[in-house]
Amino acid sequence: MSVDRKRIEEMVRAALVAELGGEGAAARELDSGGALLIAPDRGVNLGTAQDPAAMKAMLAATPARVAVGRTGSRYRTNTMLRFRADHAAAKDAVMSEVDPELLKRLGIFEVMTQAPDKRVFLARPDLGRVLSDAARGTILAQCQKAPQLQVIYGDGLSAAALNQHLETFHGALMRELAARAIRVGTPFFVRHSRVKVMDEIARELDAEAALFTCGERPGLGFADSMSAYYIYKPPAGASDADREVVSNINPRGLDPVRAAATVADSCVRILRAKKSGVVL
């Protein structure tokens, strides 16, 4: 994640949405007031490259911290400032919560795992893999039974990713699944959840396959990526080898609209093959 004017405006806009709601935020104009921003560091702290074309190609191929240079044994000031800003964004993403108003707008109901809050969720990953008793009752009462594909959303390790991209992704995903004539169960959201909770949900609802989309663990590049995991008839002892994933879903990686089509095609494939994971 480069800390440039566009990124700062995105962060300010997200804060306004959280505070004022979508309509209130849209009515506010952003004015950076000529604020001092962190200067670029990739490829500009090194002087003249020995092979300028190779340097340009390398920088275009990755957003990673390459070609940032140093002064003595230390990074330069702009590189250190970018590192600290990206680290702060990653921590904010981990501690963030999915906006209930977003779920309400999408018509998606919410349940919880056995992790009662974010701090317990982070300290006890096992609790994020198991539904609460109340959640089981709600799911059985409100969800269609025995769907071909059960669509589930979870916060994972970046609720910020869902706050930014879920609306676009969910709308596109429902269209793509309908176009492929997949019989989809009632979508819902699981707060404080880890990937493996999808297995229990699939068994509870007798779903043929399950799709679980959540926020990816933030790195020091992007803090708003989602991943979509899918599995066919997960048994009680299902492991990560039994599931597959489409990752890096964000506008700078795999755009959410394109990702929805990719995920839908993948679900068609596992439903047709009646298996998923490394066996394919």
N, C-alpha and C positions, 0 to 999 in steps of 0.2 A: 504494500500500500504506500504510494508516494504521498507525502503530506504537501499537497499543492492547493491552490485556491479552490479548484473544483471539489476536492475531497473535504476541505473545511466547510464549504457551503453545503455539501451533503450532510455532514455531521450536524450543522446548525439547523438544517431543514428537518432532520430526524428529531432533534430536540424540540423544535416547535410543534411537530406533529404530536409528540408525546404530551406536550403541555396544553396545546390549543385544539387538537384534533385536526383532521385532514382539511376541512374547509377553512378553519381559522388560520392554519399554517399557510395555505395557498394564498390567503389575502395579505400576508406579510411580505414586504420586500426585504431582500437581504442586502446589506451594505457593509462591506468589509472595512470601509473607512481607510483604505490604503494601508492596512495592517502589514507589518513585516512578516513575511512567510519564510519558511526554511528553504534555503537555496538548493538547487539540484546538486547531487554528488556523484551519480554514476557516470563515469566517463569524462568528468570535467576536472577531477582533482589530480589527474595523472600527467598533465602536460600533453604533448603531442604523442599520439600512439605510433608505434613502429609500423603497424599495419592498420591504417584508419578504417579500411573497408571491413577487415575482420572484427575490429572493435565495434563498429556499427552493427554488424550482423549479430554479434554476441549479445549486445544490449537489447536488440530487437527480439531475440529468442527467449528471453527470460526476464521477469521482474525482480530476480534475486539480487542480493547485495554483491554485485560483481563490479570490478573496475572502479572502486571507490577511493583507492589510494590511502595514504597515511602520512602522518608527520612524525618522524622518529618511529617509536614503537606503538603509537596510538593512532586511532582513527581521527580524522579531521572533525572539527566542531559540527559542521552540517550533517555529517554521517552519524555522529553520536546523537544529535537531536532527533534525527529521523528514526533511529533505533528506539529511543525512549518513547517517541510518539506512537510508533507501531506497537511497542510493548504495552503501552497504556490502552490502546484500542483493543488489543487482544484480551487484556484483563477485563475491560468493560464488557466485551462481547460474552465472555464466560459468565459473568455475574448478571447479565441482563435477563429480563423476563419477556416472554411473548405477550404482546398487547391483547388483553381480552376484547377490546373493541374491534380489533382486526378479525378475531375469530367470530365475533357476533356478525360482522359485516359479511363474512363468507358463509354464514349459516353453519358453522362447525361447532359442535358441542365439545366440552372439555372434561377430562377425567385426570386423575393423578396416580402416580406410582406410590410405592411405600416410602419414598423420600419426602418428608413433609415440607422441606424448604431447600433453597439452593445450596446452602452450606453443607447440609447433610448429604444432599445429592452428590456434591463434589467429593466429599470424604468417604462415602459409602456407595461406590458404583453398583454394588450388588442390589441395593434397594431400588435403583433406577431401572432395573431389569424385571421387576415384579409389580404387577398391578395391586393397588389397594383393594380391600374387600368392597368398598363403596364403588370403585371403578368397575369391578366385574359386574356388579348389579346393574349399574347404569348402561354399560355396553350391551348386556343381554337384553335389557328393556328397550333400548333405543335403536339398535342396529339390526339391519336385515341379516337373516341367518343364511348360511351356506352360499355366500357369494363366490363368483369366480375369482375376484380380486378384492381384498380388503385394503382400502387406502387409509393410512395412518400418518399423522404428523407428530413430531416431537421436537422439543427444544434442543436436545443434545447438548453440545458444548458451545453453541452460539445462537442464543435466541435472537440476537440482533440480525442474523441472516434471514430468519423467517419474517421478522418485522419488515425487512426491506424487500424480500423477493417472493414471499409465499403467495400473495394475492395474484401476481402475474403467473407464477408457476401453477397454482391450483386451477385457475381458469383454463390455462392451456392444456393441462393434464386431463381435465374432465372432457374437454373437446376431443383430444386425441384418443382417449380410451373409448369414447362413444363412437368415434369414427371407425374403430376397429371392432365394434360390437362386443366389447368385453363387459360382462355383467358385474358392475361395481357395487360393493357394499356401501354402507353409510359412512362417509369420511368423518373422522373425529381427531382431536388433538389430545396428546398425553403429556401433561406437564411433568417436568423433572424426570425425563425418560432417557434410557439408553437403547441402543439398537435391538438388543435381544428381547426386549419386551414385545416385539412384533410376533415372536414365536408363540408366546402364551395367548396373545389376542387371536391369532389365526386358529389355534386349537379351540379356544372358547367359542368362536363363531363358526367353526367347521368350514373355514375358507379354503378354497383350493390353492390360492396363493396370497401372499401379503406383500404390500409395498409400504415402506417406512421411510419418510423423508424428514431429515433433521439438520440442524446446524453443525457444520464441521468444526473440529477443534481448530481454533484460530492459530495461525502462524504469525511470523513477523513480516508477512507480505499482505495477506488478505484476512480480514476478520469477519467477512460476511458471506462465506461460501456454504452451500448446502450439499448434502449427499443423499441419494435415493437408493435404498437397499431393497432388494426383492428376493423372495424365496418361495419355493414350491412345497406345499404341505410339510411344514417343519415338524419333525418328531420331537419328543421331549428332550432328546440329547443332541439337538441340532447345534452345529458349530459354525464358525465363520466360513469354513470350507463349503458349507451347504448354501450359502447366500452369495449374491452378486451385488455390485454397486456401480452407480454412475455418480462420479464425484466432481468437485470443482464447479458447482452450479452457481454462477454469478455472472454479471454482465461482462467481466473482463476475462472469464474463462469460458465455460459452456453456458451460453445465454439461457435463462430460464425457459423461454419459449421453445428453443431448439432442444433443450434438455427434456422437456415434456414429451416431445416426439420420440426421442431416443429411448426414454424410459418406457413409453407405451409399446414400442417395437420389442423391447427386451421382455416385457410381460407377455406379449403374444408368443414369443419364442419359448419361454419356459412353460406356458400353458399348453402349447402344442407338443413339446417334448416330454411334458409331465415330470420334469426334474430341473434342478438348478444347481449352480455351484461348479466345483472342479470336475464333477462327473461329465459335464458337457464340454 
